[in-house]
Amino acid sequence: MLTRQLRLSVNRDGVVARRDFLRGVSLAGLAGGLLHWTDLLSLKADELRNRGKACILLWMQGGPTQFETFDPKPGHENGGETKAISTAVTGLQLADNLPHLAKVANHLAVVRSMSTKEGNHQRASFLLHTSYVPTASVHHPAMGSVVAERLGSLDAELPSFVRIGRRFPNASNGGLLGADYNAFVVQTAGKLPENAQPTTDQTRYERRLGLIDRLESASGVSAASPELAEHRGLYKKASRMLLSPRMEAFDLDREPAQIREVYGKSDFGSGCLLARRLVEAGVTFVEVGLGNWDTHNDNFARARGLCQELDQPFAALIEDLKSRGMLDQTLIVWMGEFGRTPRINARGGRDHYPRAFSAALAGGGVRGGSVIGGTDAGGVEVAERAVSAQDLFRTIYKSLGIDADRENMSPIGRPIKIVDGGQAVDELFV
């Protein structure tokens, strides 16, 4: 009777689709009382991991100026020399530093009303990576670690969380989720990761791995030791990656010259192209850094130069994902730890300003061509629809299908939500 109610899709080879199989098993198990609730959670997690969702975070280290990017104030003294330009969306203007992004604004969701209380680089960076302020007692996992744990797989040949770039100050890693969910760091895109190729043939390499196991077994350390288990797990994970043909994803030389040209040859451009290649290869979270936006001096010239590095690759990433049918499943997030002051200081710069700043999203089911919130005429205060760090994180997790209220256990057995407080910006999904 129950089997008649299960409608499982079959592929060309007559094999039941894994997602439908899991759904069918869970329904049958429920009906027969055969599955424990923890089994159902595991099945649901497996189904979530097979949705193909991914996230690319473009991290603007140092605190990007909203006035010279997504919230220009032309004609106001706080706007300085920065002009505004029209975009592909009627009524939406961006700073004249972003002509390429203006052309793809129909895919952008601009949040102009971000607001936090953290104006220190380290604390604010941690907050905008985890949704929590740093504490001595709990090591909160980074967004990338959460996404890797929820959407990725420990058995995957490539890391589920990759960071590209040299500067990620105080950026959290796996935290209470464990070292399995730390970021794999690629300092320079365009080159294969350092020490990422065996220095001998595969047979000899595997013998060496076996020797490590025998030495550890003879060391007297208990096989049940969590430290030994973690050490062996990391070795197996690294070996699986090194020997995988999927490592070709890191090799940008495999891209056609015209694609390389579209992204540009800057480090950030190469990082964005590598992010697309990694997501295409199954990586669930990639963070690409661009710094230094800490423009206390000579803000306008420095911001213009940084925007020239940002503009073309960001726009190219959106268009490339769109052309490959990947944009709806891949969320792009642009943000830094805070914004810059409305008032221009005596050195022609802008200082730290967490009270009102901008973020931007694209893809992942988010409604493009939209603007959330706004600041007053001088950019001093949020005038409408304030968005907190927790609100933004819940929005990101909603896009990815992750339950932000899910609880992880701290080492002392304290349940801690992925995001504590806040509400998703539901207008972005209408």
N, C-alpha and C positions, 0 to 999 in steps of 0.2 A: 504493500500500500504506500509506504513512505517512499520507496524507490521510484514510484510513478510520479511523485511530486517533485523529485529532484531533476531539474533540467540542466544537464551538464553539456557545455559546448565541446565539440570534438574537432580537432584540427585535421589538416589534410591527410595525416598519417593514421587517423583513427584514434589518436591519443587524447584523453580528456585533459582540458586546460587545467594547469595546476591550481589556479585561483578558484575555479569552479569545483575542483576536487576537494580543496580545503573547505569550501563552503558546504559542500555536500556531506563531507565527513562530519563537520560540526553539527549540522542539522540532524543527521542520523544518530550521532552520539547523544545529542540532547534527548531525542525521542526515546532512545533505548536506555537512557540513564547510564551510558558507558563511559562518558567523559567527565573528568573532574573539571572544575571551573578554571584551574590553572592550565589545563590542556587547551581549553578554549582560548585563553589569553595568548598562549603560544601560537595557536593556529591563526588568531587574528593578527598577531605580530608578523607572522610569515606572509599573510595576505597583504599587509601594509607594505612590507618590503618589496613586494612584487608589483607595486603600482607604477614604478618608474619615476617617482618624484625625486627632485634634486634641488639644491639651492646653491647659488653662487653669491658670495658676499664680497662686494667691492669696498674694502676698508680704507678710508681716507685718514691715515694716521696723522695726528696732530690737531685735528679739529678744523674741518673745511669751512670756509666762509660762505654763508648762505646768500649774502648780498651779491657775490660775484658768480653764483651758480644758479640756484633754483628759486631765489626770492629777491630779485633785484628791486631797488627803490629809486628809479631814475627821477630826477627832478627834486629829490629831497637831499638835504646836505649830508645825511647819513649814507646815501647811496654813492657818494663820491663820483668818480669819473666813469663808473660802470654804466653802460647803456642796457636797455632791454630790447629783445627782438621777438617778433612773432614766430609762432610755431605751426606745426601741422594741425593743431587744435585751436579752433577759434576762441579767442579770449585768454588763452594761456600764453604767457610770455616767460622766457628764460633770459638769463644774462647773455650779453652778446659774446661771451667767451665760449658758448656752447652751440655753435651753428649746426653741427652734425646731430646732436641730440634733439635740437629743435625740429629736425626733419622726421624724427621717429617718436615725437611726443605723444602720438596716438597710442603708443604702447606704454607710456610712462604714467605712473601714479605718483604725484608729488605731494609729500606731507610737509606743509610749511609751519606746523604748529607743534613740533617736538619741544618738550620742556622737561628738564630734570634739575636737580639741585647740586650736581657734581661738577665742579669747575677745575678739578685737579686731573691732570692727564692720566695718572695711573688708576685712580678710583673710577673716573669716568670711562676709561677704556674697559675696565673690568665690568662695569655696569652694562655697557653696550655690547659686551660679548656674552653675558650670562643672564641679564635681567636682575641681578643682585649686586648690592654693594659688597666689597670684600670684607671678610671677617676672619679672625684667627682660628675660629673653631670649625668652620665648614668650608671645604674646598668645592665650590660650585662648578659644575661642568660648563664649558663653553657651548654656545649654540651649535657649533659644528660637531661637538662630541655628542650632544643630545640627538641631533639629526642622524649621525652615524649609528648610534645605538638603536634608534627607533626604525630607521629606514635601511640601514646597511646590513652587512653580514660579516661575522668574524671569519667565515670561510671564503670570503671573496679574495681573488688573487691580487687586486689592487687595494690600497688603503681606502676606507670609506670617508676619511676626513683629510684633506690636503691643504696646506697653506703654501702660498707662493709669494716670496718676497723676503726681505731681510729684516724688516722692522715691525714687530708686533709687541709693543711694550705692555707688559703686565697682562697679556692675553691668556686667559685661562685655557687649560687643556681638559683632559678627561675628568679631573677632580674626583668626586665621590663615585663616578662610574668606573674608574680604574684606568690603568695605563693602556688597556686595549683600545681605548677611544681617544688617546692623545693624537694630535695632528702629526701627519707626516710632512716634513718641511722641505720645500724645494726653494733654495735661495735665489736661483736665477732660472727663469723659464727659457727654454730653447736648448738647454743642455740636459742630458740624462742626469738624474740625481747622482750625487757623489756616492761612490762605493756601491752602486746599484747593479753591478755586473760581476759575476763570478770570475775569479782570476785563474781558474783551472777548468778542465772539462767537467761535465755534469756527473759522471761516474765517480771521479775523485772527490768532487765537492760533496756528494752524498755520503761517501765513506768518512769524510771529515765530520759531517754532522753526526754520524753514528758514533764516532770517537768521542765527541762531546757528551753524548748520552751515557756512554760507558764510564767516562771520567766522573760525571755527576753522580752516577749510581754508586761508584766506588768511594765517593767523598764522605760517606757516612751521614749525609743529610737525608732525612726521612723523605720517602717518595710522596708523602701526604703534605709536605711543607708547601704553603701557599707561595712562598718566595720562589721555590724551585719550579712549581707549576707555572708561575707567571714567566719565569726566565725561559722555560722550554716553549711556552706558548708564543713568546715574542720571537724566538729563533725560528719556529715553524712558520709563523706568519711572514717573517722576513724572507725565508727561503722560498715560500710559495710565491711571493712577489718577484723575487730575483729570477726565478726560473720560468716565469709566466710570459707567454707571447704578448700578453696585454701591455707589457712594459713599453711596447711601441707607442702607446698613447703619449708618452713623455717626449717623443721625438718629433719636434716641429718641422724637421726637414722633410717629413713625409707629406706635409701640406703643399698644395699647389702654390706656385709663386704668387698668383693673383689673390689668393686668400691671405697670404702673409702680407701683401701690400695693403689690403683693405684694413687689416688690424694695425698696420704700422710696425716698425722695427724697434720701438722703444721697449724697455723692460716691462712696462705695464701692458702695452699692446700684446707682447708675447705671452704675458701672464693670462690675459683674457682669452687668447686663442688656446692656450694650454688648458684653461678651465673648461672651455667647450669640449675639447678632445677628451678630457678626463670624465666629464659628465656623460659623454657619448659612450665611453668605455665602462660605465657603471658606477663611477664614484658618486656618492650622494651629496657631499658638501665640499665645496672648494672656496677658499678665501684668498683673494688677490689684494695685495697691499699697494697703496700709492701714498708716499709722504715726501716732503714734510709740509703739512698745511699750517704749521704754527707760525702764522704770519704777523708777528709782533712788529716787524719792520717791513717797509716797502711792500705793503699788502697788495697793491694793484698790479704791479709788475710780476710779483711772485705768483699771485693767484692766476694771472693770465697764462704764465708758463705752465703751471700745474694743470690748468684746464685744457691746454693744448695737448698734454699727455693723456688726459682723461677722455676728452670728447670723442675723438674718432674711434678708439677701441671700444668704449662703452656702447656707442651706437652700432658698431660693427657686430658686437656680441649679440645684441638684440636681433638684428636683421639675420645673422647667421643661424641663430637658434630657430627663428621664425621660418626660414627657408627650409630647414631640416625637419620641421614638424615637431620641434622639441620645446618651443617656448611655453606652451600651455602647461607642460609638466615641469618646467624649470623656473624657479623663482629667482630673480636677480634683486639683490638688496644693495643700495648705495647708502653709506652713512659713515660718520666718524664719531668721536667721543662727545663732541659738543660743537657749537658754532662760534662765531666771532662777534665782538662788540659792535653795536651800531655806531658808536662814536669812534672816529678815527683819531688815534693818538698822535702825540707830537713827532713820532718817528714815521708817520705815514702808514702805521700798521693798525691791525685790529687785535684785541686781546681775547681771552677766553670768555665765552658767553653761553652758559647752559640754559638760560631762561627761555630762549626762543630761537630755534634753529630748524634746519630742514633735513629730510631724508627722502629717498626715492625708491620706488619698486617698479618692477616690470615682469611680465609673465606670471606663471604659476596660478593662473585663474584670476589674477587681480585685474580690476577694471582699468584699462588704459585710458589715457586722455582725461584723467580726473585730478582734481586738486582737493586735498583734505586740509581744512583749517586755514588760518591766515594770521598774519601779524598786522599791527597797526601801521600807520603811514610811515613811521620812522623805523619800523622793525624792532621796537623796544620791547613790546609785550605781545603775547599771544592774544589775538582779538577774538578768535573763535575756534572751537573744537580742539582744545589742548590734547596732545597725545603724549603719554608717558612712555618710558622705556618698556614697562610691563605691557602697556597697550600694544606697542609695536611688536614685541616678541609674541604676544598672543595672536596677532595678525599674521605673522610669519608662520607660526605653527599651524594656524588654521588653513593657510594656503597649502601646507605640506601634508595635511591630514593627521597631525600629531596632537594628541590630547595634552594640552598645557597644564591640566590639573593632575596628571599622572604623578605619583609620588615615588621618589627614589629614597632608599634608606641610607642614612649617614653611617659611618663606622660604629657609632654608639647606638644605632637602632632608632634614630629619629627620622620620621618620614618628612621629606622635603619635596614640595611641589616643583615641577619644572619651571613654572612661573607662579609666583605668589602675588595675587592681586591683578588689577588691570582688567580691561575688556578689549576684545578684538575690535578693530575698526571695520564694522560690518558693511559700511557704505562702499567699501572697496570691492565687495563681492556681489553687489546688486546687479 
